[in-house]
Amino acid sequence: MIPRCLAAAVGLTLGGTPLLLASPQEKAAAGWQFTDVTPTSGITFHHSFGDDAFSKILEDTGSGVALIDYDRDGLQDVFLSSGHWIEGFSDPAWKEKAAGARSRLYKNLGGMKFADVTDAVGIAAGGYGMGAAVADYDGDGDEDLYLLNRGANVLYRNDLAADGSRRFADVTAAAGIAGPVTLNGQPKWSVNGSFFDADGDLDLDLYVTNYLAFDPGLKDPNLPKEYPYEGPDSYAGQQSQLFHNDGGGKFSDATSAAGLDFPDGRSMGAVPCDFDLDGDLDLFEAIDSKPNVLWRNDGKGRFTDIAAAAGVAFDGSGAAMPSMHGSVGDFDGDGRFDLFVPALFTSALFCNLGLDAAPGMAGDAHFGECAAKSFVLAPLLGKGAWGSGIEDFDLDGDVDLLVVLGGAFDLKAADPDRFFRNDGSFQFTDLSATLGPDFRVGRVSRGAAFGDLDNDGDVDYVVNVKDVGALPRVFRNDLPRGEHGPRSVTVALHGRAPNTDAIGARVQLIDGVGAQHRSVTRSNSYLSQNDPRLHFGVRGSAKTAALEVTWPAGTLQKTTVLINASGTTVVIEEPSK
């Protein structure tokens, strides 16, 4: 039997009679598409890895996207990371062609128009860029930017100038988070950063995931001749690091004290989330071609790896994955946060079964891998999955899954993105072929960031691609709305200092059908940072919805919001103690 949501989306008939569309969301989906607006957006960025062909894993790995409202105008600006030409490593013929390649910041002007403000705001040419982390680390109310590189990382503090403009100041040395010069005998190679409160003192610590001890001169004699270059198994890994926020703009290395020692880690990214719902943030760390790690937090900043016992160390076949970066969201509306892990060959979808799934092990989260039976596995097999977003893209009241693809080793391994529509109970329909001509164009994609770029209540996204000479991809979500279309609620949380971003807060929206759950985290996609606002589709015809916010300090706040046909945005301030 054809699933009803699939029949609605692709216009199938039953016995010669069109199947009726049962809801505003399904009616909207019939004319729905994602439109690549990059050519008219003003974004002229071209990612560079310093060459026109992959010859080493460093060139293949980056780069990311960070959404940041740096000027506090309510619009998500776009930061795009780039590599550059490297003396003695990159092809000499590309030295002049790659000149000027650098990471760039684009200001959102509204209406899907952007302007390059990199120089104007004081962001100088940096290292070989992978990604960036965004947070108000100093609690002054504006968003700061931390750049992840092979080499020294850079912390840019966001400052308000006397003339009212915004400028970024390089405060890396004063903050103490450049990272070590070398790890395991080679230059430090950082790929991802996650700001979160690791120890319950309410300010934001920083977890930096480091990847490989990459030696550009290494020739691995154990590799088959058909391998284009050395992969992750050819190199030692590098230790990821937890930097404790000491206040006053300073950090100190707390990795060992927190129990996070993993000197051969090979990490590709980490996402903080309260998986066991005990009131503190745990950390899922995606490991390349080794078992993944799930660091359970004891509430005081001490972590223990429970990945194997929790069921997230391996893919559905029991094998270690070439994992990218975990993405979290509540797919089935049970209030527990599930996990998708994209990978180069076999991606995994983990359903959070809760604390009662394994009697005698109460206090841990337990997961079941369900990518195959949820119809997500087959379309992704062997495709090379990188960035991923868990959002209610169609505003039907449950979160969906969008994955960007791009193979590995080969610049010809271009693939279109994949969109999986959720029915609310871990059953997914691949609607990729129905979402317009732009969505069907293949690229060699890497990082992807998700957020509402035009403030119309639905979730758009940006992809950084490896294709030589190609622009990134800025996709506008053109979900039909109007009086009879799906309704939305966007929730922006303003926390009290020092965690003004409210990272770690949980929000429950109760509409005419039931409850939906979201958690505030920016580090939820490969090398990238998402819009911190939470986006809900509203089911039923009720004119109001109930919101419950559990703030990072544990305070529960309840409110009621009016639902407009055009979409509702609500700003919630954390109450004083």
Secondary structure, 3 states (H helix, E strand, C coil): CCCHHHHHHHCCEECCEECCCCCHHHHHHCCCEEEECHHHHCCCCCCCCCCCCCCCHHHHHCCCEEEECCCCCCCCEEEECCCCCCCCCCCHHHCCCCCCCCCEEEEEEECCEEEECCCCCCCCCCCEEEEEEEECCCCCCCCEEEEEEECCCEEEEEEECCCCCEEEEECHHHHCCCCCCEECCEECEEEEEEEECCCCCCCCEEEEEECECCCCCCCCCCCCCCCCCCCHHHCCECCCEEEEEEECCEEEECCCCCCCCCCCCCEEEEEEECCCCCCCCEEEEEEEEECCEEEEECCCCCEEECHHHHCCCCCCCCCCEEECCCEEECCCCCCCCEEEECECCCCEEEEECCCCCCCCCCCCCCEEECCCCCCCHHHHCCCCEEEEEEECCCCCCCCEEEEEECCCCCCCCCECCEEEEECCCCCEEECHHHCCCHHHCCECEEEEEEECCCCCCCCEEEEEECCCCCCCEEEEEECCCCCCCCEEEEEEEECCCCCCCCCCCEEEEECCCCEEEEECCCCCECCEECCCCEEEEECCCCCEEEEEEECCCCCEEEEEEECCCCCEEEEEECCCC
